[in-house]
Amino acid sequence: EQHIRLVAKCSNQLKPFFRACIENKWDEAEGIRKQISELEKDADQLKREIRLGLPKSYFMPVQRSDVLELVTQQDKIANKAKDIAGRVIGRKLQIPDELSKPFIEFLNLSIDATEKAADAINELDDLLETGFKGREVDLVENMINQLDKIEDGTDSMQIKLRSSLLSMEKDIDPVDVIFLYQILEWVGELADLAERVGARLEIMLAR
């Protein structure tokens, strides 16, 4: 639970990061990129502590391998947030004005997915108390269903953004175009990764 909260905080920093980039405040954006990098390192450290701290010699209420896989999936969200910020800063990549509003909506929805995944994981302690039964399971399954819907929504938004970018390619530096397509893909992957976290939790519930 601590790890997913760190991961969600890391990805959430992309909101002020892209606002600064769109406004050409590159010093501010660089400062936020460093915060994202530090949060990703903290998440990495916590991931190692969890791996080393999980018991091997006695029974746990969930399978050890499931916990390890869940943490691995969670960690990929923070890694992706760091990659996104690093790539944008590395080129001082400017989101075209015509794309900035729908792009921010796309970004916000993708980050909503990471926060929804965090909400679901934060129910783990209650799930353990109830023995993975009853109302708590229904609550988590509902969150996972919402995650799936959010991920579907980001897929639709990404298709529209790609189409818009295609129509303005001739007016943008060709290398920037390549990186803009990559950033669209990576931001969409935040929602994909969040959905995978939900899927891993679902597997734990099923077992």
N, C-alpha and C positions, 0 to 999 in steps of 0.2 A: 504493500500500500504506500509506503514511504517512497519507493522507487517510482511508481506511476505518478505520484504527485510531483516529483522532481521532473519527470519526463514531460508532463503536461505544462508545467511552468516554463520549461525550456521551449517547447513549441509555441506557447502563447506569446513569447517575446518576438515572434515573427510579425505580430500585428504592428507594434510601434516601429519595428525595424523597416518594414515596407512603407509605412507612412513617411518615415524620414527619407527613404530612398526616392519616393515619388516627389517629395518636396526638395530634392537635391541637397539634403542636409547630410552629407557624407560623413562628416566627423561624428555626428550623432549616431548615424547608422553603424559606424565602426565601433563605437562604444557599446551599442546593443549587441553587435556580433560577438564582442568579447564576453559579454554576459552569457550569451547563448553557449559559447564554447566552454565557459566555466561550469555552467549547469550540466552540460553534456559530460564533462569530466567527473563531476560529482555523481551523476547517475551511473557512470562507468565504475567508479569506486564502490558505490553501493551494490552494484550488480556483482562485483567480485566478492564483497563481504557476504552477500546472500549465498553465493555458490559455495564459499568456504564454510559457512556457518550451518548449512543444512545438514541435519543428522543423517548418518548412513546406517547406524547399527540398531535403530529401533523404529517402531511403527509411527507413521505420521497419518493425520486424518486425510491427507491427499498424497498422491504419488509424488515422490521427489522429482522424477523426470518431468512431470507436468508443471511443477513449480519452476524448474530451471528453464523449460521451454517458454513459459509465460513471461518470465523476466527477460529472456532473450528477445522476444517479440516486442516487449515494452521498450527495450533499450534502442531498438531500431528507429523508433520515432524520434528520440533525441538526436541520434546520429544523422537522420535525414534533415532535421531542422538546422543542425550545424552545417551540413553540406550546402543547403539552400543559401544560408546567410553568407557562407564563404564564397560561393560561386558568384553571387550578386555583387558583393564587395570587390572581389578580385577583378571584375571588369567594369565596376561602377555601372552596372546594367540598369538602364532606364526603362521602366514600364511605359509604353506609349500612352499618351494622354487619353486616347479613345478607349484604351483597354483598362485604365486604372480603376474605374469604379467597378466593373464586373469582375476584375481580378481580385479586388479586395473582398468582394462578396464571396468569391470562390475560396479565397484564403480563409476567411472567417468560418465558412462551412466546414472546411477540412479540419480546422482547429477545434471546431465544435465536436467533431468525431473523436479527437484525442481526449477532450474533456469528458465526453460521454463514456469512453473506455475507462477513464480514471474513476468516474462515478460507480461503474459496475465493479471494478476491482476493489473499491473502498467498501463494498458490501461483503467482502470475503469473511471478515471476522464474525458478522452476523450469520452468514451462511454456515460457518463452523459451529456456532452456538446452536443452531437449529438442526444440525446434522444433515445439511443440504436438503431440507424438506420444507414444504409449506409455502406461506406467503412470500418469504424472502426469495425463494427460487423463482416464483412468478415475477417478482419485481426485477430481478436480474435478467431473466429471459426477455422481459419487456424492454429493458435497456439495450440488450443485444439486438433486438428487432429494430429499435430506433437507430442503432449504429448502422445496420444494413441499409435502412432508408436514406440516412445521411450520405453513405458511400455511393448509393445510386444517384443521389442528387449531385454530388461532386463530379461523377462521371458525365452527366448531362451538361453541367456547366463547363467542364473541360472541353468537350466537343465544340460548344459554341465559341469558346475563347480561341481554340485552334482555328476555327473557321474565320473568325474576325482577324486573327493574325495573318492568315493566308491572304486575305484581301488587301493587307497593307504591306506585304513583304517588300514590294518594289521601292517603298519609301524608307526602309530601314537598312542599316548596315547588315550585309549578309551574315557576318559572323554573329552579330547580336541576335539576328533572327534564330539561328541555331540554338543559342543559349536561352532565348526566351521560350522556345518550345520545350527545352529541357527543364526550365523552371516550372512551367505549367505541369509537366509530367511529375516532377518531384513533389510539388505542392499537393497534387492529387494522390500521390503515394502516402502522404500523411494519413489521409482517410482510409486508404487500403490497409495500412499497417495497424491503424486503430481497430479496423474490422477484424484483422487477424488476432489481435489481443482478445476481442470478444469471442472469437471462434475457439481460442485456447481455453478460455473460461468455460465456454459451453461444453467442451470435451470433459473438463473436470467435473462439471455438474452431472454429465451423463454417466460418469464412472462412479 
